[in-house]
Amino acid sequence: MARRAAPPALPRAVPVRPGRTGSARGEARGPITLRRATIADLPVLVRHRRGMWEEIGGRTARDLDRADGVYRRWARREMAGGKFLGLLAVDPIGRAAASGVLWIAPAHPRPGRFARLTTPTIMSMYTDPAFRRLGLASRIVTWMVAWARARGYARIYLNASTMGRPVYAKLGFVSGNEMRLDLQAPRGRRSVAAGTGRRRR
Ligand SMILES: CC(C)(COP(=O)(O)OP(=O)(O)OC[C@H]1O[C@@H](n2cnc3c(N)ncnc32)[C@H](O)[C@@H]1OP(=O)(O)O)[C@@H](O)C(=O)NCCC(=O)NCCS
């Protein structure tokens, strides 16, 4: 059984790098704070999750509308069970600049250091376009990695979007040996050329 350790302290405020705060909307005029999300933050987490899918592309508005409700209910249940750790970066007037979720997912038994029956999985990473390239996603992921390490986990997983890949690579994440067989062609397509399927997230 892995050793339990105190969770890492959350940094109270994330300083925004000078010169990197300009945006069309003039956001990030003060320090940005990271905090744990609560049930009250579910609307923001759902909105950010939807924003992530919209940018990844390939889903219809109808699919996204349906997914919102399903995700909200699922997140509420997982949060209540302590398996859904949401992190929010908020600006001085409380606007959500970025968020991400560490889901403590079920895992099958394996020998050795990966014997635990749960595995921390990063998901729903999203930074509002007005707050990008300020290091917010990196701060959120760094906190998650520290959290998982403090609890004795040997590995942390995620599925990366094209935009997310450089963020994770910079923090030391590497591609693994996952394989996949897509069983349904995306809507509106009769066949899918090899290698063009979307990744599951
Ligand atoms: C991916 C995403 C979460 C990154 O958020 P962010 O807060 O801007 O990321 P960070 O500021 O922490 O970026 C850290 C580093 O990653 C790299 N990086 C981040 N975004 C990048 C981009 N669009 N292109 C190239 N490199 C990028 C850079 O090296 C960056 O450091 P730098 O700004 O000093 O050069 C954000 O672009 C987003 O919400 N995208 C749409 C949804 C999505 O794809 N989410 C990820 C799902 S896996």
PDBQT file of the ligand as one rigid body, heavy atoms in Angstrom, charges set to zero:
ROOT
HETATM    1  C1  LIG A 301      -3.713  23.742 -23.969  1.00  0.00    +0.000 C 
HETATM    2  C2  LIG A 301      -4.036  24.920 -23.047  1.00  0.00    +0.000 C 
HETATM    3  C3  LIG A 301      -4.798  24.359 -21.824  1.00  0.00    +0.000 C 
HETATM    4  C4  LIG A 301      -2.723  25.574 -22.589  1.00  0.00    +0.000 C 
HETATM    5  O1  LIG A 301      -3.034  26.561 -21.626  1.00  0.00    +0.000 OA
HETATM    6  P1  LIG A 301      -2.008  27.743 -21.204  1.00  0.00    +0.000 P 
HETATM    7  O2  LIG A 301      -2.431  28.205 -19.861  1.00  0.00    +0.000 OA
HETATM    8  O3  LIG A 301      -1.949  28.744 -22.282  1.00  0.00    +0.000 OA
HETATM    9  O4  LIG A 301      -0.626  26.951 -21.156  1.00  0.00    +0.000 OA
HETATM   10  P2  LIG A 301       0.749  27.459 -20.486  1.00  0.00    +0.000 P 
HETATM   11  O5  LIG A 301       0.778  28.957 -20.477  1.00  0.00    +0.000 OA
HETATM   12  O6  LIG A 301       0.941  26.768 -19.202  1.00  0.00    +0.000 OA
HETATM   13  O7  LIG A 301       1.816  26.921 -21.549  1.00  0.00    +0.000 OA
HETATM   14  C5  LIG A 301       3.045  26.373 -21.105  1.00  0.00    +0.000 C 
HETATM   15  C6  LIG A 301       3.950  26.095 -22.270  1.00  0.00    +0.000 C 
HETATM   16  O8  LIG A 301       3.347  25.158 -23.157  1.00  0.00    +0.000 OA
HETATM   17  C7  LIG A 301       3.649  25.529 -24.506  1.00  0.00    +0.000 C 
HETATM   18  N1  LIG A 301       2.411  25.948 -25.180  1.00  0.00    +0.000 N 
HETATM   19  C8  LIG A 301       1.236  26.294 -24.624  1.00  0.00    +0.000 A 
HETATM   20  N2  LIG A 301       0.306  26.559 -25.566  1.00  0.00    +0.000 NA
HETATM   21  C9  LIG A 301       0.947  26.389 -26.754  1.00  0.00    +0.000 A 
HETATM   22  C10 LIG A 301       0.544  26.540 -28.098  1.00  0.00    +0.000 A 
HETATM   23  N3  LIG A 301      -0.711  26.911 -28.437  1.00  0.00    +0.000 N 
HETATM   24  N4  LIG A 301       1.444  26.296 -29.074  1.00  0.00    +0.000 NA
HETATM   25  C11 LIG A 301       2.702  25.942 -28.774  1.00  0.00    +0.000 A 
HETATM   26  N5  LIG A 301       3.166  25.785 -27.500  1.00  0.00    +0.000 NA
HETATM   27  C12 LIG A 301       2.292  26.010 -26.517  1.00  0.00    +0.000 A 
HETATM   28  C13 LIG A 301       4.636  26.678 -24.445  1.00  0.00    +0.000 C 
HETATM   29  O9  LIG A 301       5.927  26.115 -24.368  1.00  0.00    +0.000 OA
HETATM   30  C14 LIG A 301       4.253  27.309 -23.114  1.00  0.00    +0.000 C 
HETATM   31  O10 LIG A 301       5.314  28.008 -22.510  1.00  0.00    +0.000 OA
HETATM   32  P3  LIG A 301       5.687  29.514 -23.037  1.00  0.00    +0.000 P 
HETATM   33  O11 LIG A 301       4.409  30.293 -23.077  1.00  0.00    +0.000 OA
HETATM   34  O12 LIG A 301       6.657  29.977 -21.983  1.00  0.00    +0.000 OA
HETATM   35  O13 LIG A 301       6.302  29.333 -24.385  1.00  0.00    +0.000 OA
HETATM   36  C15 LIG A 301      -4.898  25.978 -23.774  1.00  0.00    +0.000 C 
HETATM   37  O14 LIG A 301      -4.249  26.363 -24.971  1.00  0.00    +0.000 OA
HETATM   38  C16 LIG A 301      -6.289  25.505 -24.121  1.00  0.00    +0.000 C 
HETATM   39  O15 LIG A 301      -7.217  25.638 -23.311  1.00  0.00    +0.000 OA
HETATM   40  N6  LIG A 301      -6.468  24.942 -25.363  1.00  0.00    +0.000 N 
HETATM   41  C17 LIG A 301      -7.792  24.467 -25.816  1.00  0.00    +0.000 C 
HETATM   42  C18 LIG A 301      -8.265  23.231 -25.047  1.00  0.00    +0.000 C 
HETATM   43  C19 LIG A 301      -7.237  22.121 -25.032  1.00  0.00    +0.000 C 
HETATM   44  O16 LIG A 301      -6.717  21.693 -26.051  1.00  0.00    +0.000 OA
HETATM   45  N7  LIG A 301      -6.962  21.639 -23.805  1.00  0.00    +0.000 N 
HETATM   46  C20 LIG A 301      -6.018  20.569 -23.550  1.00  0.00    +0.000 C 
HETATM   47  C21 LIG A 301      -6.719  19.265 -23.564  1.00  0.00    +0.000 C 
HETATM   48  S1  LIG A 301      -5.552  17.907 -23.372  1.00  0.00    +0.000 SA
ENDROOT
TORSDOF 0
